[in-house]
Amino acid sequence: MPFFLGFSGAGYRIGISYYPMMAFAGGIVALSFYVIGYKVWLLGKEKGFITASELIEYKSGSKIIK
């Protein structure tokens, strides 16, 4: 999400024509959070994961990641 920090500067530099791009990118991020985040939330609830590292350990099969 660090790219959000550059939106205001890019909007100032490029002008009003950049604002639809900002809205489109924000919408894509929100949609991605919903689609991916919901599946991750369901898996975490089912398996009892609390942290992201627990999910990565489960998906990768690595016991080193903790």
N, CA, C and O atoms as a GROMACS GRO file, in nm:
protein
  264
    1MET      N    1   0.079  -0.120   0.000
    1MET     CA    2   0.000   0.000   0.000
    1MET      C    3   0.084   0.128   0.000
    1MET      O    4   0.027   0.236   0.006
    2PRO      N    5   0.214   0.119  -0.006
    2PRO     CA    6   0.291   0.243  -0.007
    2PRO      C    7   0.265   0.329  -0.131
    2PRO      O    8   0.293   0.449  -0.130
    3PHE      N    9   0.211   0.269  -0.237
    3PHE     CA   10   0.187   0.349  -0.356
    3PHE      C   11   0.080   0.455  -0.333
    3PHE      O   12   0.073   0.553  -0.408
    4PHE      N   13  -0.002   0.438  -0.230
    4PHE     CA   14  -0.102   0.541  -0.198
    4PHE      C   15  -0.036   0.672  -0.159
    4PHE      O   16  -0.094   0.779  -0.180
    5LEU      N   17   0.084   0.665  -0.103
    5LEU     CA   18   0.152   0.786  -0.059
    5LEU      C   19   0.188   0.876  -0.176
    5LEU      O   20   0.198   0.998  -0.159
    6GLY      N   21   0.209   0.820  -0.293
    6GLY     CA   22   0.247   0.899  -0.409
    6GLY      C   23   0.130   0.955  -0.488
    6GLY      O   24   0.151   1.033  -0.581
    7PHE      N   25   0.009   0.917  -0.452
    7PHE     CA   26  -0.107   0.962  -0.529
    7PHE      C   27  -0.125   1.113  -0.528
    7PHE      O   28  -0.151   1.173  -0.633
    8SER      N   29  -0.110   1.174  -0.414
    8SER     CA   30  -0.134   1.319  -0.408
    8SER      C   31  -0.030   1.394  -0.488
    8SER      O   32  -0.063   1.491  -0.557
    9GLY      N   33   0.096   1.354  -0.480
    9GLY     CA   34   0.201   1.419  -0.557
    9GLY      C   35   0.183   1.399  -0.706
    9GLY      O   36   0.204   1.491  -0.785
   10ALA      N   37   0.145   1.278  -0.746
   10ALA     CA   38   0.122   1.251  -0.888
   10ALA      C   39   0.001   1.328  -0.938
   10ALA      O   40   0.001   1.378  -1.051
   11GLY      N   41  -0.101   1.337  -0.855
   11GLY     CA   42  -0.219   1.415  -0.894
   11GLY      C   43  -0.186   1.562  -0.912
   11GLY      O   44  -0.240   1.627  -1.002
   12TYR      N   45  -0.099   1.613  -0.828
   12TYR     CA   46  -0.057   1.753  -0.841
   12TYR      C   47   0.028   1.773  -0.967
   12TYR      O   48   0.011   1.871  -1.040
   13ARG      N   49   0.120   1.678  -0.990
   13ARG     CA   50   0.212   1.691  -1.103
   13ARG      C   51   0.142   1.670  -1.237
   13ARG      O   52   0.165   1.746  -1.331
   14ILE      N   53   0.056   1.568  -1.246
   14ILE     CA   54  -0.008   1.533  -1.373
   14ILE      C   55  -0.136   1.614  -1.394
   14ILE      O   56  -0.168   1.652  -1.507
   15GLY      N   57  -0.208   1.640  -1.287
   15GLY     CA   58  -0.330   1.718  -1.299
   15GLY      C   59  -0.453   1.635  -1.276
   15GLY      O   60  -0.447   1.521  -1.231
   16ILE      N   61  -0.566   1.696  -1.309
   16ILE     CA   62  -0.695   1.633  -1.278
   16ILE      C   63  -0.718   1.505  -1.357
   16ILE      O   64  -0.801   1.423  -1.318
   17SER      N   65  -0.648   1.486  -1.466
   17SER     CA   66  -0.665   1.365  -1.545
   17SER      C   67  -0.614   1.241  -1.471
   17SER      O   68  -0.645   1.129  -1.511
   18TYR      N   69  -0.538   1.259  -1.366
   18TYR     CA   70  -0.485   1.146  -1.290
   18TYR      C   71  -0.585   1.093  -1.188
   18TYR      O   72  -0.570   0.979  -1.142
   19TYR      N   73  -0.684   1.169  -1.151
   19TYR     CA   74  -0.777   1.128  -1.047
   19TYR      C   75  -0.858   1.003  -1.081
   19TYR      O   76  -0.882   0.922  -0.992
   20PRO      N   77  -0.902   0.984  -1.206
   20PRO     CA   78  -0.968   0.855  -1.235
   20PRO      C   79  -0.876   0.734  -1.214
   20PRO      O   80  -0.921   0.628  -1.173
   21MET      N   81  -0.747   0.752  -1.243
   21MET     CA   82  -0.651   0.644  -1.219
   21MET      C   83  -0.642   0.614  -1.070
   21MET      O   84  -0.634   0.498  -1.031
   22MET      N   85  -0.643   0.716  -0.988
   22MET     CA   86  -0.640   0.698  -0.843
   22MET      C   87  -0.763   0.621  -0.796
   22MET      O   88  -0.753   0.531  -0.713
   23ALA      N   89  -0.879   0.656  -0.849
   23ALA     CA   90  -1.003   0.588  -0.810
   23ALA      C   91  -1.002   0.443  -0.856
   23ALA      O   92  -1.044   0.354  -0.783
   24PHE      N   93  -0.954   0.419  -0.978
   24PHE     CA   94  -0.948   0.283  -1.031
   24PHE      C   95  -0.854   0.196  -0.948
   24PHE      O   96  -0.888   0.083  -0.913
   25ALA      N   97  -0.736   0.248  -0.917
   25ALA     CA   98  -0.638   0.172  -0.839
   25ALA      C   99  -0.692   0.145  -0.698
   25ALA      O  100  -0.675   0.034  -0.646
   26GLY      N  101  -0.756   0.243  -0.638
   26GLY     CA  102  -0.814   0.221  -0.505
   26GLY      C  103  -0.923   0.115  -0.508
   26GLY      O  104  -0.933   0.035  -0.415
   27GLY      N  105  -1.002   0.113  -0.613
   27GLY     CA  106  -1.106   0.012  -0.628
   27GLY      C  107  -1.050  -0.127  -0.647
   27GLY      O  108  -1.102  -0.224  -0.591
   28ILE      N  109  -0.943  -0.137  -0.725
   28ILE     CA  110  -0.878  -0.267  -0.746
   28ILE      C  111  -0.820  -0.320  -0.615
   28ILE      O  112  -0.832  -0.439  -0.585
   29VAL      N  113  -0.759  -0.232  -0.536
   29VAL     CA  114  -0.703  -0.273  -0.408
   29VAL      C  115  -0.815  -0.320  -0.315
   29VAL      O  116  -0.801  -0.424  -0.249
   30ALA      N  117  -0.924  -0.247  -0.310
   30ALA     CA  118  -1.036  -0.286  -0.224
   30ALA      C  119  -1.094  -0.421  -0.268
   30ALA      O  120  -1.126  -0.506  -0.184
   31LEU      N  121  -1.108  -0.440  -0.397
   31LEU     CA  122  -1.160  -0.567  -0.449
   31LEU      C  123  -1.064  -0.682  -0.417
   31LEU      O  124  -1.108  -0.792  -0.381
   32SER      N  125  -0.935  -0.658  -0.429
   32SER     CA  126  -0.836  -0.761  -0.397
   32SER      C  127  -0.840  -0.797  -0.250
   32SER      O  128  -0.833  -0.915  -0.214
   33PHE      N  129  -0.851  -0.695  -0.163
   33PHE     CA  130  -0.861  -0.723  -0.021
   33PHE      C  131  -0.984  -0.809   0.008
   33PHE      O  132  -0.978  -0.899   0.092
   34TYR      N  133  -1.094  -0.782  -0.059
   34TYR     CA  134  -1.215  -0.859  -0.034
   34TYR      C  135  -1.199  -1.003  -0.083
   34TYR      O  136  -1.229  -1.097  -0.010
   35VAL      N  137  -1.153  -1.020  -0.205
   35VAL     CA  138  -1.144  -1.154  -0.265
   35VAL      C  139  -1.040  -1.239  -0.193
   35VAL      O  140  -1.069  -1.352  -0.153
   36ILE      N  141  -0.920  -1.186  -0.177
   36ILE     CA  142  -0.813  -1.262  -0.113
   36ILE      C  143  -0.832  -1.266   0.038
   36ILE      O  144  -0.816  -1.371   0.100
   37GLY      N  145  -0.865  -1.152   0.096
   37GLY     CA  146  -0.876  -1.143   0.241
   37GLY      C  147  -0.984  -1.232   0.299
   37GLY      O  148  -0.967  -1.289   0.406
   38TYR      N  149  -1.094  -1.245   0.229
   38TYR     CA  150  -1.203  -1.329   0.280
   38TYR      C  151  -1.160  -1.476   0.284
   38TYR      O  152  -1.189  -1.546   0.381
   39LYS      N  153  -1.090  -1.522   0.181
   39LYS     CA  154  -1.042  -1.660   0.178
   39LYS      C  155  -0.939  -1.684   0.288
   39LYS      O  156  -0.939  -1.789   0.353
   40VAL      N  157  -0.851  -1.586   0.308
   40VAL     CA  158  -0.750  -1.598   0.413
   40VAL      C  159  -0.818  -1.599   0.550
   40VAL      O  160  -0.779  -1.675   0.638
   41TRP      N  161  -0.917  -1.515   0.568
   41TRP     CA  162  -0.989  -1.510   0.694
   41TRP      C  163  -1.058  -1.644   0.723
   41TRP      O  164  -1.053  -1.694   0.835
   42LEU      N  165  -1.123  -1.703   0.621
   42LEU     CA  166  -1.189  -1.832   0.640
   42LEU      C  167  -1.088  -1.941   0.676
   42LEU      O  168  -1.114  -2.022   0.765
   43LEU      N  169  -0.975  -1.943   0.608
   43LEU     CA  170  -0.872  -2.042   0.637
   43LEU      C  171  -0.816  -2.023   0.777
   43LEU      O  172  -0.795  -2.120   0.850
   44GLY      N  173  -0.793  -1.898   0.816
   44GLY     CA  174  -0.743  -1.869   0.949
   44GLY      C  175  -0.841  -1.909   1.058
   44GLY      O  176  -0.802  -1.958   1.163
   45LYS      N  177  -0.967  -1.886   1.032
   45LYS     CA  178  -1.070  -1.923   1.129
   45LYS      C  179  -1.081  -2.075   1.142
   45LYS      O  180  -1.099  -2.128   1.252
   46GLU      N  181  -1.070  -2.144   1.029
   46GLU     CA  182  -1.081  -2.290   1.029
   46GLU      C  183  -0.962  -2.355   1.099
   46GLU      O  184  -0.979  -2.450   1.176
   47LYS      N  185  -0.842  -2.305   1.073
   47LYS     CA  186  -0.720  -2.366   1.127
   47LYS      C  187  -0.672  -2.302   1.257
   47LYS      O  188  -0.582  -2.354   1.322
   48GLY      N  189  -0.732  -2.190   1.296
   48GLY     CA  190  -0.694  -2.125   1.421
   48GLY      C  191  -0.570  -2.037   1.410
   48GLY      O  192  -0.501  -2.016   1.509
   49PHE      N  193  -0.542  -1.986   1.291
   49PHE     CA  194  -0.426  -1.900   1.273
   49PHE      C  195  -0.452  -1.763   1.335
   49PHE      O  196  -0.563  -1.711   1.329
   50ILE      N  197  -0.347  -1.707   1.396
   50ILE     CA  198  -0.358  -1.574   1.453
   50ILE      C  199  -0.272  -1.476   1.373
   50ILE      O  200  -0.312  -1.361   1.351
   51THR      N  201  -0.155  -1.520   1.329
   51THR     CA  202  -0.063  -1.431   1.258
   51THR      C  203  -0.045  -1.476   1.113
   51THR      O  204  -0.078  -1.589   1.076
   52ALA      N  205   0.007  -1.384   1.033
   52ALA     CA  206   0.032  -1.416   0.892
   52ALA      C  207   0.141  -1.522   0.877
   52ALA      O  208   0.137  -1.601   0.784
   53SER      N  209   0.237  -1.523   0.968
   53SER     CA  210   0.345  -1.622   0.958
   53SER      C  211   0.292  -1.764   0.978
   53SER      O  212   0.347  -1.859   0.922
   54GLU      N  213   0.187  -1.781   1.056
   54GLU     CA  214   0.127  -1.913   1.073
   54GLU      C  215   0.064  -1.959   0.941
   54GLU      O  216   0.073  -2.077   0.906
   55LEU      N  217   0.002  -1.869   0.871
   55LEU     CA  218  -0.057  -1.902   0.741
   55LEU      C  219   0.052  -1.938   0.640
   55LEU      O  220   0.038  -2.036   0.566
   56ILE      N  221   0.159  -1.861   0.637
   56ILE     CA  222   0.269  -1.888   0.543
   56ILE      C  223   0.335  -2.021   0.575
   56ILE      O  224   0.369  -2.097   0.485
   57GLU      N  225   0.353  -2.049   0.704
   57GLU     CA  226   0.410  -2.178   0.745
   57GLU      C  227   0.321  -2.293   0.698
   57GLU      O  228   0.370  -2.394   0.648
   58TYR      N  229   0.192  -2.278   0.714
   58TYR     CA  230   0.096  -2.382   0.673
   58TYR      C  231   0.099  -2.404   0.522
   58TYR      O  232   0.102  -2.517   0.474
   59LYS      N  233   0.098  -2.294   0.447
   59LYS     CA  234   0.092  -2.304   0.301
   59LYS      C  235   0.225  -2.352   0.241
   59LYS      O  236   0.224  -2.423   0.140
   60SER      N  237   0.338  -2.316   0.302
   60SER     CA  238   0.468  -2.354   0.245
   60SER      C  239   0.517  -2.486   0.298
   60SER      O  240   0.601  -2.551   0.234
   61GLY      N  241   0.467  -2.530   0.413
   61GLY     CA  242   0.512  -2.654   0.471
   61GLY      C  243   0.645  -2.641   0.543
   61GLY      O  244   0.703  -2.742   0.582
   62SER      N  245   0.694  -2.520   0.562
   62SER     CA  246   0.823  -2.498   0.625
   62SER      C  247   0.805  -2.480   0.776
   62SER      O  248   0.718  -2.404   0.820
   63LYS      N  249   0.887  -2.549   0.854
   63LYS     CA  250   0.884  -2.534   0.999
   63LYS      C  251   0.980  -2.426   1.046
   63LYS      O  252   0.980  -2.389   1.163
   64ILE      N  253   1.062  -2.376   0.955
   64ILE     CA  254   1.159  -2.271   0.990
   64ILE      C  255   1.088  -2.138   1.010
   64ILE      O  256   1.128  -2.060   1.096
   65ILE      N  257   0.985  -2.113   0.933
   65ILE     CA  258   0.912  -1.986   0.942
   65ILE      C  259   0.826  -1.988   1.067
   65ILE      O  260   0.742  -2.076   1.085
   66LYS      N  261   0.847  -1.891   1.152
   66LYS     CA  262   0.765  -1.879   1.273
   66LYS      C  263   0.751  -1.736   1.310
   66LYS      O  264   0.686  -1.704   1.409
   0.00000   0.00000   0.00000
